């Protein structure tokens, strides 16, 4: 009878570094051969996740992510929302785990894993990270170009603004990554969005306001993310005003959530009160106002600008054709 062989401390340490997962090849290299692995699986000490891939403890999402990378081969790396979750671009781990593999490798998608072969002319060097994942810039452009593996995908505006707002990347780095791509769907749209974000539009709602309310209706360009310091306005990362029309004494605040409660609501009220005491007016809009009724919101902003001395005329966008003239101006009157 052969003596019983248990996992060595070195193999356990390796597993700890890989989300509690090891391969049959790794086990064999550390002296734990096929019969010993079979015994650990049969007793329930280890769990088989896929052919030749085992979890030495109760597997979690990170275990599955590591397993997918190990199945994918030496150059495999996480992509899609799996990489987004580990980078901090999205808050929840996805159900499906996307794995990028070398163009010469063929892997059948199964279980929670979806394998995508890299292009033949694209280097598939393994970047940093544990488990390995594509860099933030490539990830954002991938999600923008192909859409995410989530049916609730919010599109280019969401991914670009979220990545920059959370400090995961910068617009210059995204521009460099974009220049390095020969093919990119909606390249002009992405370039425009990067320009808007670079000028201070930090959230998807701010970008929609800039494009669908302000630009589409010929309104003046407001200062994004502004704070008053020493009696003047400056653009700043740590700001408390979304859009400020300084010349016309108008502030527009954009609330991307259903509503603030507790301290958040008190902070909004205090900010609006300070604005009023300084002789400025505040208009506040949410998702519905900007996305479903941008024309009515634009006319209201135009009216606020006129009270401050603006002499221009708002223009009608293509959506305005569906809104009667009387209804457009009724929002101003009452």
C-alpha positions in Angstrom: 0.0 0.0 0.0 1.3 3.4 -1.0 1.7 5.9 1.9 -0.9 8.7 2.1 0.3 12.0 0.6 -1.3 15.3 1.6 -0.9 18.7 0.1 2.4 20.4 1.0 2.5 23.8 2.6 3.9 25.2 -0.6 1.0 23.9 -2.6 -1.5 25.3 -0.1 0.4 28.7 -0.3 0.1 28.6 -4.1 -3.6 27.9 -3.8 -4.1 30.8 -1.4 -2.6 33.1 -4.1 -5.0 31.7 -6.7 -8.3 32.1 -4.9 -8.0 28.6 -3.4 -7.6 26.9 -6.8 -4.9 24.7 -8.2 -4.4 22.7 -11.4 -3.5 19.0 -11.7 -0.2 20.0 -13.2 0.6 22.3 -10.2 -0.4 19.6 -7.7 1.9 17.1 -9.5 4.8 19.5 -9.5 4.5 19.8 -5.7 4.4 16.0 -5.2 0.6 15.5 -5.0 -0.1 13.0 -7.8 -3.3 11.8 -9.5 -4.3 9.2 -6.9 -3.9 11.6 -4.0 -5.9 14.3 -5.8 -8.7 11.7 -6.6 -8.8 10.8 -2.9 -9.1 14.4 -1.8 -12.0 14.9 -4.3 -13.8 11.7 -3.3 -13.7 12.6 0.4 -15.0 16.1 -0.3 -11.9 17.8 0.9 -11.3 19.2 -2.6 -13.9 20.1 -5.2 -13.4 19.6 -9.0 -14.3 22.8 -10.8 -13.4 21.6 -14.3 -11.1 19.0 -15.9 -7.8 19.3 -14.1 -8.8 22.3 -11.9 -9.7 22.0 -8.2 -10.7 24.2 -5.3 -9.1 23.2 -2.1 -11.8 25.0 -0.1 -15.4 26.1 -0.7 -15.2 28.0 -3.9 -16.5 31.6 -4.3 -16.6 34.0 -7.2 -12.8 34.7 -7.0 -12.2 31.0 -7.1 -14.2 30.7 -10.3 -12.4 33.7 -11.8 -9.0 32.1 -11.1 -10.2 28.8 -12.5 -11.2 30.4 -15.7 -7.8 32.0 -16.1 -6.0 28.7 -15.3 -8.2 26.9 -17.8 -7.4 29.5 -20.5 -3.7 29.0 -20.4 -0.5 30.9 -19.8 -1.6 34.1 -21.5 -5.2 34.1 -20.3 -6.7 37.2 -18.6 -10.0 38.4 -17.4 -12.1 40.8 -19.5 -15.6 42.3 -19.6 -17.4 42.9 -16.3 -15.2 40.4 -14.5 -12.2 42.6 -15.1 -14.4 45.6 -14.4 -15.4 44.3 -11.0 -11.8 43.7 -10.0 -10.7 47.1 -11.3 -13.5 48.8 -9.4 -15.4 49.9 -12.5 -18.5 48.1 -11.5 -19.7 47.2 -8.0 -21.1 43.7 -8.3 -19.4 40.5 -9.6 -21.0 39.3 -12.9 -22.7 36.0 -13.4 -20.6 35.2 -16.5 -16.8 35.5 -16.4 -15.2 36.5 -19.6 -11.7 35.1 -20.3 -9.4 36.4 -23.1 -7.1 33.7 -24.4 -4.4 33.7 -27.0 -5.5 33.4 -30.6 -3.9 30.0 -31.0 -5.9 28.6 -28.0 -9.3 27.1 -28.4 -11.5 26.8 -25.3 -15.2 25.8 -25.2 -17.3 28.1 -23.1 -19.0 26.3 -20.2 -20.1 26.8 -16.7 -19.6 30.4 -15.7 -16.8 30.9 -18.2 -17.0 32.6 -21.6 -13.7 32.4 -23.6 -12.8 35.0 -26.3 -9.8 34.5 -28.5 -7.5 37.5 -29.1 -6.8 38.8 -32.6 -3.8 37.2 -34.2 -2.0 40.5 -34.4 -2.8 41.5 -30.8 -0.2 40.9 -28.2 -1.6 38.9 -25.3 1.0 39.6 -22.6 -0.2 38.9 -19.1 -0.5 42.2 -17.2 -0.4 42.8 -13.5 -3.1 41.8 -11.2 -4.3 38.7 -9.4 -6.0 37.2 -11.2 -4.6 38.7 -14.4 -6.9 41.1 -16.2 -6.9 43.5 -19.2 -5.9 47.0 -18.3 -8.6 49.6 -17.5 -8.1 51.5 -20.8 -8.6 48.4 -23.0 -11.5 47.4 -20.8 -13.4 50.7 -21.1 -12.9 50.7 -24.9 -14.0 47.1 -25.1 -17.2 47.8 -23.2 -17.8 50.9 -25.3 -17.1 49.1 -28.6 -18.8 45.7 -28.0 -21.1 46.4 -25.1 -20.8 44.6 -21.8 -21.8 41.0 -20.9 -24.7 42.5 -18.9 -28.1 43.1 -20.5 -28.4 46.3 -18.4 -25.4 47.8 -20.2 -25.6 51.6 -20.0 -23.3 52.3 -22.9 -20.2 54.5 -23.7 -21.3 57.4 -21.6 -21.5 55.3 -18.5 -18.2 53.4 -18.9 -16.1 56.4 -19.8 -17.5 58.8 -17.2 -17.4 56.2 -14.4 -13.8 55.1 -15.1 -12.6 58.7 -15.0 -14.8 59.8 -12.1 -13.6 56.9 -10.0 -9.9 57.7 -10.7 -9.3 54.5 -12.5 -7.8 56.2 -15.6 -7.6 59.6 -17.3 -8.8 61.0 -20.6 -5.2 61.2 -22.0 -4.6 57.6 -21.3 -7.9 56.6 -22.9 -7.1 58.7 -25.9 -3.7 57.0 -26.3 -5.4 53.6 -26.1 -8.0 54.7 -28.7 -5.3 55.8 -31.1 -3.8 52.4 -30.8 -6.9 50.7 -32.1 -7.3 50.2 -35.8 -11.0 49.4 -35.5 -13.4 51.0 -33.2 -17.1 51.3 -33.6 -18.4 54.9 -33.0 -14.9 56.2 -32.8 -16.1 59.8 -33.2 -18.6 59.4 -30.4 -15.9 58.1 -28.1 -13.6 61.0 -29.0 -16.4 63.5 -28.3 -17.2 61.9 -25.0 -13.6 62.0 -23.9 -13.5 65.7 -24.8 -16.6 66.3 -22.7 -15.2 64.4 -19.7 -11.9 66.3 -20.0 -13.8 69.6 -19.8 -15.4 68.6 -16.5 -18.5 66.5 -17.2 -18.0 63.8 -14.6 -21.2 61.7 -14.7 -23.4 60.1 -17.3 -26.2 62.6 -16.4 -23.9 65.5 -16.9 -22.9 64.3 -20.3 -26.5 63.8 -21.3 -27.3 67.3 -20.1 -24.4 68.8 -22.0 -25.4 67.1 -25.3 -29.2 66.8 -25.1 -30.1 70.0 -23.2 -27.3 72.5 -23.6 -25.8 71.9 -27.0 -28.9 70.6 -28.7 -30.7 73.8 -27.9 -28.0 76.4 -28.5 -27.6 77.4 -24.8 -24.4 79.0 -23.5 -21.7 76.6 -22.2 -21.7 76.5 -18.4 -18.7 75.9 -16.2 -18.5 72.2 -15.1 -17.7 71.2 -11.6 -17.1 74.7 -10.3 -16.5 75.9 -6.7 -16.3 79.5 -5.5 -13.0 80.5 -4.1 -11.9 84.0 -3.1 -15.0 85.4 -4.8 -14.4 83.7 -8.2 -15.2 80.5 -9.8 -12.7 77.8 -10.5 -12.9 74.3 -12.1 -11.9 71.8 -9.5 -12.1 68.0 -9.0 -13.5 68.5 -5.5 -16.5 70.7 -6.5 -20.1 71.1 -5.4 -21.7 72.7 -8.5 -22.5 70.6 -11.5 -23.0 73.4 -14.1 -22.6 77.2 -13.4 -23.5 80.0 -15.8 -21.5 82.6 -13.9 -22.2 85.5 -16.2 -26.0 85.0 -15.9 -26.2 84.1 -12.2 -27.6 80.6 -12.8 -26.7 77.2 -11.3 -27.9 73.9 -12.6 -27.6 70.9 -10.3 -28.0 67.4 -11.7 -29.2 64.5 -9.4 -28.4 61.1 -10.9 -30.2 59.3 -8.1 -33.9 59.0 -7.3 -33.4 61.4 -4.4 -31.1 62.2 -1.6 -32.0 61.4 2.0 -30.4 62.3 5.3 -27.2 64.2 5.2 -27.2 64.2 1.3 -30.5 66.1 1.2 -29.4 68.5 3.9 -26.2 69.2 2.0 -28.3 69.9 -1.2 -30.6 72.3 0.7 -27.7 74.1 2.3 -25.9 74.5 -1.0 -29.1 75.9 -2.7 -29.6 78.3 0.2 -26.1 79.7 -0.1 -26.6 80.1 -3.9 -29.8 82.0 -3.3 -28.2 84.3 -0.7 -25.5 85.2 -3.2 -28.2 86.4 -5.6 -28.0 83.4 -7.9 -30.8 81.0 -9.0 -30.7 77.2 -8.8 -32.4 74.8 -11.1 -32.3 71.1 -10.3 -32.9 68.2 -12.7 -32.9 64.4 -12.5 -32.7 61.6 -15.0 -36.3 62.0 -16.2 -35.9 65.7 -16.9 -32.7 65.3 -18.9 -33.4 62.1 -20.8 -37.2 62.1 -21.3 -37.9 65.9 -21.4 -34.7 67.6 -22.5 -36.6 70.2 -24.6 -38.7 71.3 -21.7 -35.7 71.5 -19.4 -33.8 73.5 -22.0 -36.5 76.1 -22.3 -36.6 76.4 -18.5 -32.8 76.9 -18.4 -33.1 79.5 -21.2 -35.7 81.4 -19.1 -33.4 81.3 -16.1 -30.5 82.6 -18.3 -32.7 85.4 -19.7 -33.5 86.5 -16.1 -29.7 87.0 -15.7 -29.3 89.0 -18.9 -28.8 86.4 -21.7 -30.2 87.8 -24.9 -29.9 84.7 -27.0 -32.6 82.4 -28.4 -32.8 78.7 -27.7 -32.9 76.6 -30.9 -35.2 73.7 -31.6 -33.6 70.3 -31.8 -35.0 67.3 -33.6 -36.9 66.2 -30.5 -38.6 69.6 -30.3 -40.6 68.7 -33.4 -42.7 66.4 -31.2 -43.4 69.1 -28.6 -45.9 71.8 -29.5 -44.5 75.4 -29.3 -47.1 76.3 -26.7 -46.2 73.4 -24.5 -42.5 74.3 -24.7 -43.1 77.8 -23.3 -45.8 76.8 -20.9 -43.2 75.3 -18.7 -41.7 78.8 -18.3 -45.0 80.4 -17.4 -46.0 78.0 -14.8 
